[in-house]
Amino acid sequence: QVQLVESGGGLVQAGGSLRLSCAASERASTLYTKGWFRQAPGKEREFVAAITGIGTRTYYADSVKGRFTISRDNAKNTMYLQMNSLKPEDTAVYYCAAYNRGSYDNTDDYNYWGQGTQVTVST
């Protein structure tokens, strides 16, 4: 089946950078829209960024616009999230996800999810 595996999380000081990777299995079509979500303790999962499988359109939450960059490498079936100027409020478990048809910012439309990777930003 479709498998998504995140990596690259860790502990970083405020103002630092991290790059997250999401490796997808061959069953995850490059035509799928793929995105990043995050969830902090006691809060709902929220949209962070997405990239379409066709046309390479990108979308960002206002809270990360200008700091985070989403990209993909279809040859490796991998997507990335470059996170710069990290803030303590960015602390969360970050999940990569994908869907065949849906809206990029609707969590219910994503059918495939990774296990998550922890990002902690200290002051």
C-alpha angles and dihedrals in degrees: 000000000000112000129186121189123190125203139165102067122135148121119309136166121247110279093029131115140238134179119213122201130201116196114197128202120243090259089066102087119224085228091070120100108243128199149169126241131177136203128196122197112284093008135100122256109269135200117254109168142333140194126200124234091224120049095004094250113174131207131189138190112246090242093064102031110129093015104061128052125194121203141160141212109206093189088062095032087230133131129198140205115204108199119195133173090023119201130202089249088063088070108120145105107281120213130191118213143172141201138189096214130008147073118311095228099043111097092199091063094060110094100179126056138178124226095256135245125232120241116188122183116193129201 
